[in-house]
Amino acid sequence: MSARRRALLLGLVVAATAWARPSGASPPVVDHPPVAPPAPPPAAPRDTACERADPPLEEPAALGFEDAGFLDVRAACPRSGVFVRPHGAALIAVPEFYGRLGAGVLVGGRWAVRVGGGAGAAGAVELTAAMDVVAWQFVQNASIARTSLGTGMATVGAVFHDLGFERDGARFVPALRLLLPTSTAYHSARAFGVDPALVWAGRPVRSLDVYGSFGYAAWGTASLDGGGTHFWHGPTLALGFVGILFRYLQVVAQVDFLGRTSGGDFQVERVSITGALRLRVGRAFRLELAVGAPMTGTDRTDLVAGVNLSVLDR
C-alpha cells in the first residue's frame, strides 16, 4: 500500500472516531472499586479469673464480728448491688454474772465504676458503703443492767480491681475501708478505724471456690466523758471455701484470725470459724444464713449470727 493510501485510511479512522463521540465528551475512564483499608487487629481481651469463671466466682461469707462490716472479707471480683443484713451477737459469762446481747440491721451497697476505659474486672474500682441503721445492745452485770438503742457505725471503702493481678489462676486485689464514728447507740464513746487488705479468689476445681484476705488494721475508741483514747492495731487473715452443691445452692466455711497490739503487747484477739448456707434465687437475688464463733483469743463473744439478703448484678 502506498504512503498516500495509508495516510488516507488513517484520516478516515480518526474522522469516524471523532464523529461517534459526543461533543465535549472525555475519553472513557475505567472505574475501579475502592480498596478498603486493612482492619485494625482485635484488642487483646482482659482475661481474668473473674471473666473465666462460669458460673461467676462466689462471694465471701456475709457475716462479721465487728460493727458495720468492719474487717469483713471483701470480694475479689467487681459487682454492683445492695444488701440488708439483720444480725445479732451474744456473750454469756455465768461465773462472772455478766452478759451482753447485741442486735442490728446492716444496710449497704457496692458500685463497680469503670475507670480509664478498661474492660472487665481489670478496669473497675468498686466503691462500698454500709451502716448499721439500727443498733441495740443490752448489758448486765451483778449491779446494773443497761440498754441502748440508736443508729450504729458506718463504713466506706474501695476495692481497686484496676490494680489487681493474677497468680496461679487466682485474682489478687488491694482494698481499703474506713470505720466512721456515726453511732448514737453508745453515748460515752466513738469508734474509728482503717482496714487495708489484699483480697484474692480463685476456682481450683469446678465445684469449689477458694478466697482469702490478709491485711493490717488499726482501730480505736475515743471516750466522750474524759476516759481518753484507746488504740489498737494488728494483722488480719482469712481463708474461706465455697462448695457449689448446685448452681443455686452453696455452703461456705471461713476461718479468720485477728491479732491486736496495744502498748507494745501482742495478743490474739480472735481465731474464729464461720459457716453459711447460701441460696441464689434467679440471677440476682441471694439469701444467706450464717453463724460464727471465736475458737480462741481474748474475744469472749459466744456466737454471732445473721441473715443476709442481697441483690447483685451478676
Phi, psi and omega per residue, in radians:
M1 nan 2.354 -3.098
S2 -1.272 2.804 -3.135
A3 -1.088 -0.569 -3.139
R4 -1.164 -0.718 -3.138
R5 -1.210 -0.663 3.124
R6 -1.117 -0.685 3.112
A7 -1.132 -0.693 3.128
L8 -1.132 -0.731 -3.139
L9 -1.141 -0.735 3.111
L10 -1.092 -0.684 3.107
G11 -1.134 -0.628 3.118
L12 -1.168 -0.688 3.136
V13 -1.126 -0.769 3.136
V14 -1.111 -0.701 -3.141
A15 -1.155 -0.714 3.133
A16 -1.141 -0.659 3.132
T17 -1.171 -0.720 3.127
A18 -1.165 -0.639 -3.140
W19 -1.209 -0.636 -3.104
A20 -1.297 -0.417 -3.114
R21 -1.546 2.312 3.115
P22 -1.059 2.681 -3.115
S23 -1.123 2.293 3.098
G24 1.421 -0.010 -3.106
A25 -1.316 2.527 3.106
S26 -1.536 2.785 3.077
P27 -1.058 2.560 -3.128
P28 -1.061 2.477 3.133
V29 -2.047 2.265 3.113
V30 -1.337 2.138 -3.079
D31 -1.611 1.930 3.109
H32 -1.626 2.417 3.114
P33 -1.113 2.537 -3.138
P34 -1.156 2.590 3.126
V35 -1.707 2.085 -3.126
A36 -1.215 2.497 3.099
P37 -1.178 2.656 -3.136
P38 -1.096 2.440 3.140
A39 -1.199 2.484 3.113
P40 -1.168 2.649 3.121
P41 -1.122 2.527 -3.141
P42 -1.103 2.514 3.131
A43 -1.155 2.501 3.119
A44 -1.178 2.295 -3.124
P45 -1.169 2.515 3.080
R46 -1.483 1.404 -3.019
D47 -1.484 2.008 3.081
T48 -2.217 2.995 3.105
A49 -1.041 -0.511 3.130
C50 -1.172 -0.681 -3.141
E51 -1.373 -0.536 -3.088
R52 -1.287 -0.479 -3.038
A53 -1.282 2.262 3.056
D54 -2.507 1.913 0.078
P55 -1.217 2.927 -3.092
P56 -0.990 2.675 3.078
L57 -0.980 2.423 -3.085
E58 -1.392 2.859 -3.096
E59 -1.460 2.730 2.982
P60 -1.144 2.957 3.109
A61 -1.037 2.356 -3.092
A62 -1.631 1.173 3.131
L63 -2.822 2.511 3.107
G64 -2.544 2.966 -3.130
F65 -1.766 -0.152 -3.092
E66 -1.907 2.887 -3.137
D67 -1.140 2.503 2.973
A68 1.014 0.462 3.139
G69 1.328 0.193 3.090
F70 -1.069 2.297 -3.098
L71 1.319 0.019 3.024
D72 -1.090 2.596 3.095
V73 -1.276 2.305 3.113
R74 -1.653 2.754 -3.110
A75 -1.395 2.572 -3.125
A76 -1.567 -0.073 3.111
C77 -2.065 2.390 -3.069
P78 -1.268 2.410 3.041
R79 -2.563 2.802 3.007
S80 -2.072 2.488 3.128
G81 2.947 -3.070 3.140
V82 -2.352 2.825 3.115
F83 -2.635 2.770 2.997
V84 -2.362 2.353 -3.013
R85 -2.407 1.673 2.916
P86 -1.183 2.369 -3.077
H87 -2.598 2.846 3.126
G88 -2.668 2.842 3.131
A89 -2.567 2.657 -3.113
A90 -2.475 2.439 2.993
L91 -2.314 2.038 -3.140
I92 -2.172 1.938 3.118
A93 -2.016 1.598 -3.048
V94 -1.150 -0.793 -3.115
P95 -1.036 -0.611 3.125
E96 -1.557 0.017 -3.070
F97 0.850 0.958 3.141
Y98 -2.362 2.458 3.099
G99 -2.617 2.604 3.089
R100 -2.502 2.216 3.077
L101 -2.098 2.432 3.117
G102 -2.420 2.613 3.108
A103 -2.649 2.733 3.136
G104 -2.955 3.056 3.066
V105 -2.250 1.969 3.138
L106 -1.672 2.236 3.125
V107 -2.156 2.367 -3.106
G108 -2.795 3.099 3.134
G109 -2.702 2.896 3.096
R110 -2.508 2.483 -3.042
W111 -2.363 2.043 3.102
A112 -1.482 2.007 -3.077
V113 -1.906 2.242 3.111
R114 -1.312 2.388 -3.131
V115 -2.280 2.525 3.008
G116 1.094 0.367 3.131
G117 1.246 0.218 -3.123
G118 -1.284 2.917 3.141
A119 -2.204 2.676 3.082
G120 1.153 -2.806 -3.104
A121 -1.104 -0.489 -3.077
A122 -1.308 -0.112 -3.101
G123 -2.126 0.562 -3.048
A124 -2.320 2.616 2.894
V125 -2.107 2.231 -3.110
E126 -1.766 2.069 3.100
L127 -1.622 2.416 -3.083
T128 -2.273 2.628 3.064
A129 -2.703 2.496 3.125
A130 -2.696 2.662 3.123
M131 -2.685 2.418 2.977
D132 -1.362 1.708 -3.094
V133 -1.250 -0.355 3.026
V134 -2.334 2.271 3.095
A135 -2.384 2.109 -3.130
W136 -2.187 2.449 3.112
Q137 -2.525 2.432 3.066
F138 -2.193 2.221 -3.127
V139 -2.239 2.372 3.108
Q140 -2.492 2.400 2.969
N141 -2.285 -2.816 -3.037
A142 -1.176 -0.358 -3.029
S143 -2.071 -0.456 -3.062
I144 -2.381 2.806 2.992
A145 -2.386 2.270 -3.045
R146 -2.380 2.437 3.110
T147 -2.184 2.424 3.083
S148 -2.305 2.555 -3.130
L149 -2.559 2.350 3.123
G150 3.087 -2.797 3.001
T151 -1.525 2.732 -3.062
G152 -1.857 -2.754 -3.101
M153 -1.331 2.904 3.099
A154 -2.344 2.671 3.054
T155 -2.287 2.590 2.977
V156 -2.359 2.656 -3.117
G157 -3.007 -3.035 -3.139
A158 -2.636 2.547 3.032
V159 -2.046 2.070 -2.972
F160 -1.624 1.340 -3.124
H161 -1.111 -0.483 3.137
D162 -1.186 -0.273 3.115
L163 -1.790 0.129 -3.102
G164 -1.273 2.926 3.116
F165 -2.578 2.909 -3.077
E166 -1.967 2.446 3.007
R167 -2.520 2.121 3.067
D168 0.921 0.699 3.074
G169 1.444 0.031 3.129
A170 -1.888 2.665 3.136
R171 -1.795 2.214 3.129
F172 -1.991 2.313 -3.028
V173 -2.458 2.286 3.050
P174 -1.370 2.606 -3.103
A175 -2.543 2.740 3.130
L176 -2.509 2.439 3.133
R177 -2.512 2.502 3.126
L178 -2.042 2.432 3.024
L179 -1.723 2.145 -3.037
L180 -1.818 2.476 -3.091
P181 -1.440 1.213 -3.081
T182 -1.749 -0.052 -2.997
S183 -1.193 2.403 2.975
T184 -1.957 -0.040 -3.113
A185 -1.356 -0.492 -3.124
Y186 -1.929 1.855 -2.934
H187 -1.381 -0.357 -2.997
S188 -1.734 -0.086 -3.082
A189 -2.687 2.784 3.054
R190 -2.260 2.432 -3.130
A191 -1.871 2.689 3.131
F192 -2.643 2.838 3.126
G193 -3.135 2.919 3.075
V194 -2.391 2.461 -2.972
D195 -2.386 1.368 3.035
P196 -1.440 2.570 -3.111
A197 -2.815 2.822 2.963
L198 -1.959 2.041 -3.115
V199 -1.837 2.691 -3.103
W200 -2.620 2.785 3.121
A201 -2.801 2.665 3.093
G202 -2.861 3.041 3.131
R203 -2.283 1.558 -3.120
P204 -1.137 -0.600 3.040
V205 -2.333 2.834 -2.968
R206 -1.062 -0.588 -3.032
S207 -1.770 0.243 -3.104
L208 -2.493 2.154 2.996
D209 -1.786 2.495 3.077
V210 -2.160 2.382 3.136
Y211 -2.493 2.907 3.118
G212 -2.965 3.141 -3.110
S213 -2.775 2.483 2.961
F214 -2.521 2.385 -3.067
G215 -2.803 -2.930 3.125
Y216 -2.510 1.934 -3.031
A217 -1.791 2.762 3.048
A218 -2.407 2.357 -3.116
W219 -2.678 2.878 -3.111
G220 -2.921 3.109 3.084
T221 -2.329 2.509 3.085
A222 -2.060 2.120 -3.128
S223 -1.327 2.475 3.105
L224 -1.707 -0.037 -3.114
D225 -2.102 0.525 3.061
G226 1.537 0.187 -3.098
G227 -1.469 -0.030 3.102
G228 1.535 -3.057 -3.128
T229 -2.033 2.385 3.115
H230 -2.032 2.406 -3.019
F231 -2.358 2.392 3.109
W232 -2.337 2.757 3.018
H233 -2.695 2.717 -3.126
G234 3.052 2.950 -3.112
P235 -1.341 2.636 3.063
T236 -2.209 2.305 3.118
L237 -2.359 2.532 3.098
A238 -2.623 2.532 3.065
L239 -2.461 2.244 -3.086
G240 -2.384 2.748 3.132
F241 -2.317 2.421 3.068
V242 -2.122 1.950 3.067
G243 -1.538 2.115 -3.104
I244 -1.604 1.630 -3.132
L245 -1.189 -0.853 3.033
F246 -2.395 3.028 -3.123
R247 -1.053 -0.518 -3.070
Y248 -2.006 0.306 3.114
L249 -2.525 2.173 -3.136
Q250 -2.347 2.696 2.977
V251 -2.043 2.484 -3.053
V252 -2.172 2.353 3.030
A253 -2.278 2.332 -3.045
Q254 -2.487 2.448 3.064
V255 -2.078 2.314 -3.127
D256 -2.170 2.572 3.040
F257 -2.279 2.364 3.062
L258 -2.352 2.127 3.034
G259 -1.775 2.717 -3.089
R260 -2.432 2.241 3.075
T261 -2.079 2.272 3.098
S262 -2.594 2.205 -3.129
G263 1.119 0.468 3.132
G264 1.522 -0.120 -3.129
D265 -1.750 2.241 3.117
F266 -1.738 2.353 3.090
Q267 -2.364 2.670 2.991
V268 -1.461 1.890 3.129
E269 -1.225 -0.729 -3.035
R270 -2.898 2.345 2.807
V271 -2.100 1.984 -2.980
S272 -2.219 2.778 3.027
I273 -2.148 2.557 3.135
T274 -2.352 2.391 3.054
G275 -2.215 2.542 -3.088
A276 -2.577 2.628 3.004
L277 -2.060 2.178 -3.019
R278 -2.103 2.297 3.098
L279 -2.058 2.165 3.050
R280 -1.672 2.215 3.135
V281 -1.922 1.897 -3.054
G282 1.205 -2.704 -3.089
R283 -1.502 -0.512 -2.931
A284 -1.888 -0.546 -2.969
F285 -1.571 2.429 3.054
R286 -2.326 2.326 3.074
L287 -2.121 2.193 -3.032
E288 -2.340 2.338 3.035
L289 -1.970 2.146 -3.039
A290 -2.337 2.547 3.047
V291 -2.374 2.608 3.127
G292 -2.633 2.782 3.140
A293 -2.735 2.477 3.021
P294 -1.226 2.441 3.085
M295 -1.669 -0.534 3.115
T296 -2.777 2.922 -3.126
G297 2.011 3.140 -3.106
T298 -1.399 -0.276 3.078
D299 -1.224 2.077 -3.045
R300 -1.713 0.167 3.100
T301 -1.021 2.350 3.133
D302 -1.454 -0.694 -3.018
L303 -2.801 2.479 2.931
V304 -2.195 2.609 -3.129
A305 -2.638 2.688 3.127
G306 -2.837 2.762 3.030
V307 -2.110 2.120 -3.057
N308 -1.997 2.171 3.048
L309 -2.013 2.096 -3.093
S310 -2.261 2.683 3.041
V311 -2.210 1.996 -3.074
L312 -2.128 2.767 -3.055
D313 -1.439 -0.134 3.061
R314 -2.788 nan nan
